[in-house]
Amino acid sequence: MEQLNEIWAWLAGKTAAFGPLEWGLTATGGMGLLVLPFLIGMSRRQRKVVSRVPTHLAFYSYQSAPLGRDALLKIKNTRDHVVLLSVAIKGSDEIEVKNASAGHELLSGKVYGIMLEAAGKDRMLPDFELVLTYMDAGRNVWKQSFFPDLQGAGRAKRIKKA
C-alpha cells in the first residue's frame, strides 16, 4: 500500500505543472493506447476473410459398387455455374473416368455424378485423388481435389493466367 502511495505522489508531482497542451497530448496518447488493440484485432480479422478462397464445388457422396469395379462420386455446385474443363485421377493408374466431358456446364445448386471404372483386374480402392479443373463465369480457372477415402474435398486453387 505504501508503494502505491509513493507512485501516486510521484505522478502528482510530475503532472502538477501540466498546462492544456500537456494534458491534451496525454489524453490523446491514452486514447491511442485504448484503441490500438481494437485496430490490431480488426486488421487480423480482415486478413483472414481476404485469404479465404471461394469454393464452387463441394463433396456430396461416394458410392462403390458391390463388386468394387465401378464407383460414383457425386459433387455439388454451391455457387454460380461453372464449366468443367478436365478430370484427372492421381494416385491410381487403374481407374478410368467414364462420363466426364470437357465443356460440360455445372449449374448452381445441382448435384452431378462422375462415374469411375476399374481398368485393371483388382477392385477399386478409394485411396485416390480426383482433380477437377473448371472455369467460373469470370473466366477464372480453378483446380480442386476430391478425396473419396476421406469423404471430402480440398480447397480450390486459382490457376494464374500466364
Residue pairs with C-beta under 8 A, 6 or more apart in sequence:
15 22
18 26
53 155
53 156
53 157
53 158
54 79
54 156
55 78
55 79
55 144
55 153
55 155
55 156
56 77
56 78
56 79
56 80
56 82
56 106
56 134
56 136
56 142
56 144
56 156
57 75
57 76
57 77
57 78
57 82
57 106
57 132
57 134
57 144
57 146
57 153
57 156
58 75
58 76
58 78
58 153
59 75
59 76
59 146
59 147
59 151
59 152
59 153
60 74
60 75
60 76
60 111
61 72
61 73
61 74
61 151
62 71
62 72
62 73
62 74
62 126
62 148
62 151
63 71
63 72
63 74
64 70
64 71
64 124
64 126
65 71
67 123
68 118
68 123
68 124
68 125
69 117
69 118
69 123
69 124
70 115
70 116
70 117
70 118
70 124
71 115
71 116
71 117
71 124
71 126
71 148
72 113
72 114
72 115
72 116
73 113
73 114
73 116
73 130
73 146
73 148
74 111
74 112
74 113
74 114
75 106
75 111
75 112
75 114
75 132
75 146
75 153
76 109
76 110
76 111
76 112
77 106
77 107
77 108
77 109
77 110
77 112
78 108
78 109
79 108
79 136
80 108
80 136
80 137
81 105
81 106
81 107
81 108
81 137
82 105
82 106
82 134
82 135
82 136
82 137
82 142
83 103
83 104
83 105
83 106
83 134
83 135
84 100
84 101
84 102
84 103
84 104
84 105
84 106
84 132
84 133
84 134
85 102
85 103
85 133
85 134
85 135
85 141
86 100
86 102
86 132
86 133
87 97
87 100
87 114
87 130
87 131
87 132
87 133
88 130
88 131
88 133
89 95
89 96
89 97
89 116
89 128
89 129
89 130
89 131
90 128
90 129
90 130
90 131
90 145
91 127
91 128
91 129
92 124
92 125
92 127
92 128
93 119
94 118
94 119
94 120
94 122
94 124
95 116
95 117
95 118
95 119
95 124
95 128
96 116
96 117
96 118
96 119
97 114
97 115
97 116
97 117
98 115
98 116
98 117
99 113
99 114
99 115
100 114
106 112
106 134
114 130
116 124
116 130
117 124
118 124
125 149
126 148
126 149
127 149
128 148
128 149
129 145
129 146
129 147
130 145
130 146
130 147
130 148
131 143
131 144
131 145
131 146
132 143
132 144
132 145
132 146
133 141
133 142
133 143
133 159
134 141
134 142
134 144
135 141
135 142
136 142
140 158
141 158
141 159
141 161
142 156
142 157
142 158
142 159
143 156
143 157
143 159
144 153
144 154
144 155
144 156
144 157
145 153
145 154
146 152
146 153
146 154
147 153
147 154
